């Protein structure tokens, strides 16, 4: 079962399954995700959610913040 990362709850452990076609066309976003080692197949924990929808993930012991627009373009499954 895949869902948009934006819909994942705090504390959820997720695996990035795919990036939407729109997300794949955003080279800056892809570089950001790659630089933070959050690529398809990676596992992360949703550490927190800001009131504006920004998610903070724990990826291999490092944190990465994702805005709501990007989080809607990433599809995850429970890990």
Biopython code that builds the backbone (N, CA, C, O; Angstrom):
import numpy as np
from Bio.PDB.StructureBuilder import StructureBuilder

atoms = [
    (1, "UNK", "N", (0.838, -1.184, 0.000)),
    (1, "UNK", "CA", (0.000, 0.000, 0.000)),
    (1, "UNK", "C", (0.885, 1.250, 0.000)),
    (1, "UNK", "O", (1.630, 1.486, 0.951)),
    (2, "UNK", "N", (0.802, 2.033, -1.050)),
    (2, "UNK", "CA", (1.560, 3.274, -1.137)),
    (2, "UNK", "C", (0.673, 4.451, -0.774)),
    (2, "UNK", "O", (-0.524, 4.466, -1.060)),
    (3, "UNK", "N", (1.294, 5.442, -0.134)),
    (3, "UNK", "CA", (0.599, 6.679, 0.141)),
    (3, "UNK", "C", (1.586, 7.820, -0.031)),
    (3, "UNK", "O", (2.799, 7.617, 0.027)),
    (4, "UNK", "N", (1.066, 9.007, -0.239)),
    (4, "UNK", "CA", (1.934, 10.173, -0.343)),
    (4, "UNK", "C", (2.616, 10.382, 1.003)),
    (4, "UNK", "O", (1.986, 10.251, 2.053)),
    (5, "UNK", "N", (3.888, 10.702, 0.968)),
    (5, "UNK", "CA", (4.626, 10.944, 2.204)),
    (5, "UNK", "C", (3.931, 12.021, 3.031)),
    (5, "UNK", "O", (3.961, 11.972, 4.260)),
    (6, "UNK", "N", (3.312, 12.982, 2.376)),
    (6, "UNK", "CA", (2.613, 14.057, 3.080)),
    (6, "UNK", "C", (1.517, 13.522, 3.996)),
    (6, "UNK", "O", (1.121, 14.202, 4.943)),
    (7, "UNK", "N", (1.020, 12.313, 3.729)),
    (7, "UNK", "CA", (-0.060, 11.724, 4.529)),
    (7, "UNK", "C", (0.446, 10.794, 5.628)),
    (7, "UNK", "O", (-0.351, 10.258, 6.398)),
    (8, "UNK", "N", (1.759, 10.597, 5.709)),
    (8, "UNK", "CA", (2.318, 9.710, 6.732)),
    (8, "UNK", "C", (2.287, 10.403, 8.093)),
    (8, "UNK", "O", (2.525, 11.607, 8.194)),
    (9, "UNK", "N", (1.997, 9.645, 9.116)),
    (9, "UNK", "CA", (1.909, 10.189, 10.464)),
    (9, "UNK", "C", (3.263, 10.289, 11.150)),
    (9, "UNK", "O", (4.214, 9.597, 10.788)),
    (10, "UNK", "N", (3.332, 11.158, 12.143)),
    (10, "UNK", "CA", (4.539, 11.283, 12.950)),
    (10, "UNK", "C", (4.848, 9.939, 13.605)),
    (10, "UNK", "O", (3.960, 9.287, 14.155)),
    (11, "UNK", "N", (6.099, 9.540, 13.540)),
    (11, "UNK", "CA", (6.531, 8.265, 14.099)),
    (11, "UNK", "C", (6.502, 7.120, 13.105)),
    (11, "UNK", "O", (7.041, 6.047, 13.378)),
    (12, "UNK", "N", (5.877, 7.336, 11.949)),
    (12, "UNK", "CA", (5.805, 6.275, 10.942)),
    (12, "UNK", "C", (7.190, 5.968, 10.386)),
    (12, "UNK", "O", (7.999, 6.868, 10.158)),
    (13, "UNK", "N", (7.444, 4.698, 10.177)),
    (13, "UNK", "CA", (8.669, 4.258, 9.517)),
    (13, "UNK", "C", (8.261, 3.869, 8.105)),
    (13, "UNK", "O", (7.437, 2.975, 7.909)),
    (14, "UNK", "N", (8.839, 4.544, 7.129)),
    (14, "UNK", "CA", (8.410, 4.388, 5.742)),
    (14, "UNK", "C", (9.599, 4.081, 4.831)),
    (14, "UNK", "O", (10.749, 4.382, 5.147)),
    (15, "UNK", "N", (9.280, 3.476, 3.703)),
    (15, "UNK", "CA", (10.269, 3.221, 2.652)),
    (15, "UNK", "C", (9.827, 3.995, 1.421)),
    (15, "UNK", "O", (8.675, 3.885, 1.002)),
    (16, "UNK", "N", (10.724, 4.772, 0.841)),
    (16, "UNK", "CA", (10.404, 5.531, -0.363)),
    (16, "UNK", "C", (10.270, 4.556, -1.525)),
    (16, "UNK", "O", (11.231, 3.885, -1.900)),
    (17, "UNK", "N", (9.077, 4.487, -2.084)),
    (17, "UNK", "CA", (8.785, 3.564, -3.174)),
    (17, "UNK", "C", (8.975, 4.215, -4.540)),
    (17, "UNK", "O", (9.555, 3.622, -5.450)),
    (18, "UNK", "N", (8.475, 5.449, -4.670)),
    (18, "UNK", "CA", (8.599, 6.102, -5.979)),
    (18, "UNK", "C", (8.444, 7.606, -5.834)),
    (18, "UNK", "O", (7.949, 8.118, -4.830)),
    (19, "UNK", "N", (8.885, 8.283, -6.870)),
    (19, "UNK", "CA", (8.770, 9.732, -6.971)),
    (19, "UNK", "C", (7.847, 9.997, -8.149)),
    (19, "UNK", "O", (7.999, 9.383, -9.205)),
    (20, "UNK", "N", (6.902, 10.896, -7.981)),
    (20, "UNK", "CA", (5.962, 11.174, -9.067)),
    (20, "UNK", "C", (6.720, 11.714, -10.277)),
    (20, "UNK", "O", (7.851, 12.184, -10.162)),
    (21, "UNK", "N", (6.076, 11.637, -11.431)),
    (21, "UNK", "CA", (6.687, 12.153, -12.656)),
    (21, "UNK", "C", (7.021, 13.641, -12.510)),
    (21, "UNK", "O", (8.078, 14.096, -12.948)),
    (22, "UNK", "N", (6.116, 14.382, -11.896)),
    (22, "UNK", "CA", (6.363, 15.813, -11.663)),
    (22, "UNK", "C", (7.605, 16.007, -10.789)),
    (22, "UNK", "O", (8.407, 16.908, -11.037)),
    (23, "UNK", "N", (7.760, 15.169, -9.776)),
    (23, "UNK", "CA", (8.923, 15.243, -8.904)),
    (23, "UNK", "C", (10.208, 14.876, -9.626)),
    (23, "UNK", "O", (11.264, 15.447, -9.353)),
    (24, "UNK", "N", (10.121, 13.924, -10.545)),
    (24, "UNK", "CA", (11.308, 13.511, -11.293)),
    (24, "UNK", "C", (11.819, 14.606, -12.224)),
    (24, "UNK", "O", (12.984, 14.588, -12.622)),
    (25, "UNK", "N", (10.971, 15.541, -12.566)),
    (25, "UNK", "CA", (11.381, 16.636, -13.443)),
    (25, "UNK", "C", (12.025, 17.789, -12.676)),
    (25, "UNK", "O", (12.585, 18.700, -13.286)),
    (26, "UNK", "N", (11.953, 17.758, -11.363)),
    (26, "UNK", "CA", (12.514, 18.811, -10.510)),
    (26, "UNK", "C", (13.937, 18.415, -10.113)),
    (26, "UNK", "O", (14.147, 17.736, -9.108)),
    (27, "UNK", "N", (14.900, 18.846, -10.908)),
    (27, "UNK", "CA", (16.297, 18.446, -10.688)),
    (27, "UNK", "C", (16.828, 18.919, -9.332)),
    (27, "UNK", "O", (17.615, 18.212, -8.702)),
    (28, "UNK", "N", (16.412, 20.097, -8.875)),
    (28, "UNK", "CA", (16.864, 20.589, -7.567)),
    (28, "UNK", "C", (16.360, 19.681, -6.451)),
    (28, "UNK", "O", (17.103, 19.359, -5.523)),
    (29, "UNK", "N", (15.098, 19.271, -6.543)),
    (29, "UNK", "CA", (14.529, 18.383, -5.525)),
    (29, "UNK", "C", (15.227, 17.029, -5.548)),
    (29, "UNK", "O", (15.529, 16.470, -4.494)),
    (30, "UNK", "N", (15.485, 16.497, -6.742)),
    (30, "UNK", "CA", (16.174, 15.210, -6.839)),
    (30, "UNK", "C", (17.578, 15.287, -6.249)),
    (30, "UNK", "O", (18.017, 14.368, -5.558)),
    (31, "UNK", "N", (18.275, 16.375, -6.521)),
    (31, "UNK", "CA", (19.621, 16.549, -5.969)),
    (31, "UNK", "C", (19.552, 16.657, -4.447)),
    (31, "UNK", "O", (20.400, 16.104, -3.747)),
    (32, "UNK", "N", (18.552, 17.364, -3.936)),
    (32, "UNK", "CA", (18.373, 17.505, -2.487)),
    (32, "UNK", "C", (18.127, 16.140, -1.847)),
    (32, "UNK", "O", (18.750, 15.799, -0.842)),
    (33, "UNK", "N", (17.222, 15.369, -2.427)),
    (33, "UNK", "CA", (16.917, 14.042, -1.888)),
    (33, "UNK", "C", (18.146, 13.138, -1.944)),
    (33, "UNK", "O", (18.447, 12.432, -0.981)),
    (34, "UNK", "N", (18.850, 13.161, -3.065)),
    (34, "UNK", "CA", (20.045, 12.333, -3.212)),
    (34, "UNK", "C", (21.121, 12.745, -2.206)),
    (34, "UNK", "O", (21.789, 11.894, -1.617)),
    (35, "UNK", "N", (21.281, 14.040, -2.018)),
    (35, "UNK", "CA", (22.278, 14.534, -1.071)),
    (35, "UNK", "C", (21.986, 14.141, 0.367)),
    (35, "UNK", "O", (22.889, 14.086, 1.202)),
    (36, "UNK", "N", (20.711, 13.866, 0.650)),
    (36, "UNK", "CA", (20.307, 13.443, 1.991)),
    (36, "UNK", "C", (20.041, 11.940, 2.052)),
    (36, "UNK", "O", (19.493, 11.441, 3.035)),
    (37, "UNK", "N", (20.427, 11.234, 1.014)),
    (37, "UNK", "CA", (20.312, 9.774, 0.937)),
    (37, "UNK", "C", (18.874, 9.272, 1.090)),
    (37, "UNK", "O", (18.637, 8.189, 1.625)),
    (38, "UNK", "N", (17.921, 10.073, 0.612)),
    (38, "UNK", "CA", (16.531, 9.632, 0.623)),
    (38, "UNK", "C", (16.117, 9.401, -0.823)),
    (38, "UNK", "O", (15.540, 10.272, -1.474)),
    (39, "UNK", "N", (16.424, 8.211, -1.303)),
    (39, "UNK", "CA", (16.153, 7.817, -2.676)),
    (39, "UNK", "C", (15.290, 6.564, -2.639)),
    (39, "UNK", "O", (15.188, 5.925, -1.592)),
    (40, "UNK", "N", (14.664, 6.195, -3.760)),
    (40, "UNK", "CA", (13.816, 5.003, -3.747)),
    (40, "UNK", "C", (14.538, 3.793, -3.139)),
    (40, "UNK", "O", (15.676, 3.477, -3.488)),
    (41, "UNK", "N", (13.830, 3.134, -2.220)),
    (41, "UNK", "CA", (14.377, 2.012, -1.478)),
    (41, "UNK", "C", (14.876, 2.389, -0.093)),
    (41, "UNK", "O", (15.077, 1.519, 0.755)),
    (42, "UNK", "N", (15.079, 3.693, 0.145)),
    (42, "UNK", "CA", (15.553, 4.161, 1.455)),
    (42, "UNK", "C", (14.436, 4.119, 2.479)),
    (42, "UNK", "O", (13.258, 4.249, 2.146)),
    (43, "UNK", "N", (14.825, 3.937, 3.720)),
    (43, "UNK", "CA", (13.884, 3.916, 4.837)),
    (43, "UNK", "C", (14.106, 5.151, 5.691)),
    (43, "UNK", "O", (15.239, 5.596, 5.875)),
    (44, "UNK", "N", (13.012, 5.704, 6.216)),
    (44, "UNK", "CA", (13.081, 6.891, 7.069)),
    (44, "UNK", "C", (11.989, 6.825, 8.123)),
    (44, "UNK", "O", (10.989, 6.123, 7.974)),
    (45, "UNK", "N", (12.211, 7.580, 9.193)),
    (45, "UNK", "CA", (11.202, 7.752, 10.231)),
    (45, "UNK", "C", (10.716, 9.193, 10.173)),
    (45, "UNK", "O", (11.519, 10.124, 10.113)),
    (46, "UNK", "N", (9.393, 9.373, 10.190)),
    (46, "UNK", "CA", (8.832, 10.722, 10.228)),
    (46, "UNK", "C", (8.987, 11.221, 11.660)),
    (46, "UNK", "O", (8.256, 10.800, 12.558)),
    (47, "UNK", "N", (9.942, 12.118, 11.862)),
    (47, "UNK", "CA", (10.263, 12.593, 13.209)),
    (47, "UNK", "C", (9.275, 13.646, 13.698)),
    (47, "UNK", "O", (8.883, 13.637, 14.865)),
    (48, "UNK", "N", (8.872, 14.552, 12.811)),
    (48, "UNK", "CA", (7.932, 15.603, 13.219)),
    (48, "UNK", "C", (7.258, 16.214, 12.007)),
    (48, "UNK", "O", (7.689, 16.038, 10.867)),
    (49, "UNK", "N", (6.180, 16.942, 12.292)),
    (49, "UNK", "CA", (5.418, 17.642, 11.260)),
    (49, "UNK", "C", (5.154, 19.057, 11.762)),
    (49, "UNK", "O", (4.586, 19.239, 12.839)),
    (50, "UNK", "N", (5.564, 20.056, 10.987)),
    (50, "UNK", "CA", (5.332, 21.453, 11.339)),
    (50, "UNK", "C", (3.901, 21.844, 10.962)),
    (50, "UNK", "O", (3.275, 21.169, 10.145)),
    (51, "UNK", "N", (3.379, 22.918, 11.545)),
    (51, "UNK", "CA", (2.020, 23.355, 11.219)),
    (51, "UNK", "C", (1.801, 23.622, 9.725)),
    (51, "UNK", "O", (0.686, 23.470, 9.226)),
    (52, "UNK", "N", (2.864, 24.020, 9.008)),
    (52, "UNK", "CA", (2.713, 24.289, 7.576)),
    (52, "UNK", "C", (2.813, 23.028, 6.726)),
    (52, "UNK", "O", (2.738, 23.113, 5.500)),
    (53, "UNK", "N", (2.983, 21.853, 7.350)),
    (53, "UNK", "CA", (3.060, 20.600, 6.625)),
    (53, "UNK", "C", (4.468, 20.118, 6.336)),
    (53, "UNK", "O", (4.651, 19.040, 5.772)),
    (54, "UNK", "N", (5.468, 20.908, 6.717)),
    (54, "UNK", "CA", (6.852, 20.472, 6.531)),
    (54, "UNK", "C", (7.122, 19.259, 7.412)),
    (54, "UNK", "O", (6.793, 19.249, 8.598)),
    (55, "UNK", "N", (7.727, 18.238, 6.811)),
    (55, "UNK", "CA", (8.069, 17.030, 7.544)),
    (55, "UNK", "C", (9.563, 17.011, 7.824)),
    (55, "UNK", "O", (10.368, 17.418, 6.987)),
    (56, "UNK", "N", (9.921, 16.539, 8.998)),
    (56, "UNK", "CA", (11.322, 16.281, 9.324)),
    (56, "UNK", "C", (11.467, 14.772, 9.425)),
    (56, "UNK", "O", (10.782, 14.118, 10.211)),
    (57, "UNK", "N", (12.368, 14.232, 8.618)),
    (57, "UNK", "CA", (12.611, 12.800, 8.585)),
    (57, "UNK", "C", (13.962, 12.481, 9.186)),
    (57, "UNK", "O", (14.891, 13.288, 9.129)),
    (58, "UNK", "N", (14.062, 11.302, 9.760)),
    (58, "UNK", "CA", (15.339, 10.757, 10.201)),
    (58, "UNK", "C", (15.715, 9.698, 9.168)),
    (58, "UNK", "O", (15.052, 8.668, 9.045)),
    (59, "UNK", "N", (16.791, 9.969, 8.427)),
    (59, "UNK", "CA", (17.276, 9.054, 7.397)),
    (59, "UNK", "C", (18.688, 8.643, 7.772)),
    (59, "UNK", "O", (19.612, 9.452, 7.692)),
    (60, "UNK", "N", (18.863, 7.404, 8.176)),
    (60, "UNK", "CA", (20.188, 6.895, 8.559)),
    (60, "UNK", "C", (20.873, 7.777, 9.597)),
    (60, "UNK", "O", (22.074, 8.029, 9.501)),
    (61, "UNK", "N", (20.123, 8.242, 10.580)),
    (61, "UNK", "CA", (20.693, 9.042, 11.654)),
    (61, "UNK", "C", (20.856, 10.512, 11.334)),
    (61, "UNK", "O", (21.297, 11.279, 12.190)),
    (62, "UNK", "N", (20.517, 10.925, 10.136)),
    (62, "UNK", "CA", (20.586, 12.339, 9.751)),
    (62, "UNK", "C", (19.162, 12.857, 9.543)),
    (62, "UNK", "O", (18.258, 12.086, 9.224)),
    (63, "UNK", "N", (18.971, 14.145, 9.722)),
    (63, "UNK", "CA", (17.640, 14.714, 9.522)),
    (63, "UNK", "C", (17.561, 15.417, 8.178)),
    (63, "UNK", "O", (18.537, 15.980, 7.682)),
    (64, "UNK", "N", (16.385, 15.366, 7.618)),
    (64, "UNK", "CA", (16.103, 16.054, 6.365)),
    (64, "UNK", "C", (14.697, 16.645, 6.468)),
    (64, "UNK", "O", (13.759, 15.963, 6.882)),
    (65, "UNK", "N", (14.560, 17.899, 6.094)),
    (65, "UNK", "CA", (13.264, 18.573, 6.102)),
    (65, "UNK", "C", (12.711, 18.605, 4.678)),
    (65, "UNK", "O", (13.418, 18.937, 3.727)),
    (66, "UNK", "N", (11.435, 18.255, 4.556)),
    (66, "UNK", "CA", (10.766, 18.251, 3.260)),
    (66, "UNK", "C", (9.505, 19.091, 3.341)),
    (66, "UNK", "O", (8.652, 18.868, 4.200)),
    (67, "UNK", "N", (9.394, 20.050, 2.449)),
    (67, "UNK", "CA", (8.201, 20.874, 2.396)),
    (67, "UNK", "C", (7.008, 20.078, 1.908)),
    (67, "UNK", "O", (7.174, 19.006, 1.325)),
    (68, "UNK", "N", (5.802, 20.589, 2.140)),
    (68, "UNK", "CA", (4.604, 19.838, 1.783)),
    (68, "UNK", "C", (4.472, 19.567, 0.285)),
    (68, "UNK", "O", (3.960, 18.516, -0.100)),
    (69, "UNK", "N", (4.918, 20.483, -0.562)),
    (69, "UNK", "CA", (4.800, 20.256, -2.004)),
    (69, "UNK", "C", (5.646, 19.059, -2.428)),
    (69, "UNK", "O", (5.193, 18.226, -3.213)),
    (70, "UNK", "N", (6.862, 18.970, -1.917)),
    (70, "UNK", "CA", (7.722, 17.832, -2.255)),
    (70, "UNK", "C", (7.185, 16.554, -1.619)),
    (70, "UNK", "O", (7.192, 15.502, -2.258)),
    (71, "UNK", "N", (6.726, 16.626, -0.391)),
    (71, "UNK", "CA", (6.212, 15.438, 0.300)),
    (71, "UNK", "C", (5.002, 14.842, -0.425)),
    (71, "UNK", "O", (4.773, 13.635, -0.351)),
    (72, "UNK", "N", (4.229, 15.674, -1.120)),
    (72, "UNK", "CA", (3.082, 15.170, -1.892)),
    (72, "UNK", "C", (3.528, 14.433, -3.147)),
    (72, "UNK", "O", (2.748, 13.673, -3.722)),
    (73, "UNK", "N", (4.768, 14.641, -3.584)),
    (73, "UNK", "CA", (5.284, 14.007, -4.806)),
    (73, "UNK", "C", (6.046, 12.718, -4.522)),
    (73, "UNK", "O", (6.499, 12.052, -5.453)),
    (74, "UNK", "N", (6.193, 12.361, -3.262)),
    (74, "UNK", "CA", (6.916, 11.171, -2.870)),
    (74, "UNK", "C", (5.950, 10.137, -2.332)),
    (74, "UNK", "O", (5.114, 10.444, -1.481)),
    (75, "UNK", "N", (6.059, 8.924, -2.819)),
    (75, "UNK", "CA", (5.138, 7.856, -2.415)),
    (75, "UNK", "C", (5.904, 6.818, -1.607)),
    (75, "UNK", "O", (6.963, 6.342, -2.016)),
    (76, "UNK", "N", (5.347, 6.482, -0.459)),
    (76, "UNK", "CA", (6.006, 5.598, 0.482)),
    (76, "UNK", "C", (5.095, 4.425, 0.845)),
    (76, "UNK", "O", (3.890, 4.439, 0.590)),
    (77, "UNK", "N", (5.707, 3.425, 1.442)),
    (77, "UNK", "CA", (4.985, 2.278, 1.992)),
    (77, "UNK", "C", (5.525, 2.045, 3.386)),
    (77, "UNK", "O", (6.660, 2.420, 3.679)),
    (78, "UNK", "N", (4.730, 1.430, 4.255)),
    (78, "UNK", "CA", (5.259, 1.110, 5.586)),
    (78, "UNK", "C", (6.495, 0.221, 5.462)),
    (78, "UNK", "O", (6.526, -0.703, 4.650)),
    (79, "UNK", "N", (7.498, 0.505, 6.266)),
    (79, "UNK", "CA", (8.732, -0.299, 6.194)),
    (79, "UNK", "C", (8.632, -1.502, 7.107)),
    (79, "UNK", "O", (9.568, -2.297, 7.184)),
]
sb = StructureBuilder()
sb.init_structure("model")
sb.init_model(0)
sb.init_chain("A")
sb.init_seg("    ")
for serial, (resi, resn, name, xyz) in enumerate(atoms, 1):
    if name == "N":
        sb.init_residue(resn, " ", resi, " ")
    sb.init_atom(name, np.array(xyz, "f"), 0.0, 1.0, " ", f" {name:<3s}", serial, name[0])
structure = sb.get_structure()
